Amino acid sequence: MYFPNIPNITPAISVTVEQTIPLLLSSIALEELALAHIVNAEAEKLQFVLGTLPTGTALSPAVVSLAELFAVDSSVMNGGEIGVPPGKVPRTL
């Protein structure tokens, strides 16, 4: 995985406006990448339970009850609320 080259900032900060903009954009890009990994992990969790992961997967789910499917669905929905304060985003079904 490739990470941007962020300059070493010493305690005596001397960052110009021209240097600040790429640093902010790099920070936003890394945050977006982290969130994309979380969303992908939650999607793979559902694919595993439903048995729809690509064929290269060595594991296969056991027989899953409807209650267990609802529990996984609830877990995935709660995983999507990382970093969102309660009450800021309405929950939908």
C-alpha positions as a printed NumPy array, in Angstrom:
array([[  0.   ,   0.   ,   0.   ],
       [  1.301,   3.442,  -0.849],
       [  1.333,   6.237,   1.719],
       [  2.005,   9.865,   0.87 ],
       [  5.331,  11.338,   1.91 ],
       [  4.405,  13.791,   4.675],
       [  7.285,  16.022,   5.744],
       [  8.687,  15.726,   9.247],
       [  7.251,  18.64 ,  11.254],
       [  9.472,  19.663,  14.159],
       [  8.156,  21.238,  17.396],
       [  9.191,  24.63 ,  16.018],
       [  6.474,  24.613,  13.388],
       [  7.264,  26.641,  10.328],
       [  4.668,  25.574,   7.8  ],
       [  3.63 ,  27.933,   5.075],
       [  0.168,  28.155,   3.557],
       [  1.49 ,  26.431,   0.447],
       [  2.685,  23.5  ,   2.587],
       [ -0.503,  23.369,   4.651],
       [ -2.847,  22.618,   1.775],
       [ -1.151,  19.351,   0.663],
       [ -0.882,  18.247,   4.31 ],
       [ -4.604,  18.792,   4.857],
       [ -5.481,  17.001,   1.635],
       [ -3.225,  14.074,   2.586],
       [ -4.883,  13.855,   5.992],
       [ -8.355,  13.834,   4.44 ],
       [ -7.302,  11.204,   1.898],
       [ -5.937,   8.894,   4.622],
       [ -9.152,   9.283,   6.627],
       [-11.239,   8.426,   3.57 ],
       [ -9.056,   5.387,   2.909],
       [ -9.52 ,   4.198,   6.493],
       [-13.294,   4.587,   6.236],
       [-13.306,   2.696,   2.934],
       [-11.492,  -0.2  ,   4.622],
       [-14.1  ,  -0.271,   7.392],
       [-16.975,  -0.302,   4.897],
       [-15.269,  -3.076,   2.924],
       [-14.779,  -5.175,   6.071],
       [-18.467,  -4.822,   6.945],
       [-19.446,  -5.82 ,   3.39 ],
       [-17.21 ,  -8.894,   3.569],
       [-18.806,  -9.818,   6.898],
       [-22.223,  -9.879,   5.216],
       [-20.876, -11.753,   2.187],
       [-19.385, -14.413,   4.444],
       [-22.605, -14.947,   6.366],
       [-24.619, -15.092,   3.152],
       [-22.07 , -17.426,   1.539],
       [-21.358, -15.075,  -1.383],
       [-17.641, -14.395,  -0.886],
       [-15.471, -15.111,  -3.967],
       [-14.525, -18.759,  -4.501],
       [-10.914, -18.263,  -3.331],
       [-12.098, -18.164,   0.285],
       [-11.118, -21.201,   2.359],
       [-13.836, -20.717,   4.983],
       [-17.55 , -21.231,   4.558],
       [-20.318, -20.212,   6.959],
       [-22.248, -22.745,   8.96 ],
       [-26.024, -22.952,   8.641],
       [-27.262, -19.555,   9.778],
       [-30.597, -18.93 ,  11.474],
       [-32.772, -15.905,  10.812],
       [-31.995, -14.549,  14.304],
       [-28.266, -14.797,  13.579],
       [-28.748, -12.971,  10.275],
       [-30.524, -10.161,  12.122],
       [-27.68 , -10.041,  14.666],
       [-25.074,  -9.718,  11.903],
       [-27.193,  -7.08 ,  10.154],
       [-27.412,  -5.1  ,  13.385],
       [-23.659,  -5.405,  13.851],
       [-23.004,  -4.128,  10.318],
       [-25.404,  -1.216,  10.761],
       [-23.702,  -0.225,  14.029],
       [-20.29 ,  -0.497,  12.38 ],
       [-21.317,   2.133,   9.86 ],
       [-21.841,   4.691,  12.592],
       [-18.18 ,   5.001,  13.541],
       [-17.318,   8.601,  14.254],
       [-20.916,   9.821,  14.026],
       [-22.309,  11.322,  17.231],
       [-25.584,   9.743,  18.392],
       [-28.645,  11.499,  17.036],
       [-26.821,  13.184,  14.125],
       [-27.749,  10.623,  11.449],
       [-31.222,   9.047,  11.413],
       [-31.238,   5.256,  11.441],
       [-33.046,   3.659,   8.524],
       [-33.991,   0.073,   7.874]])
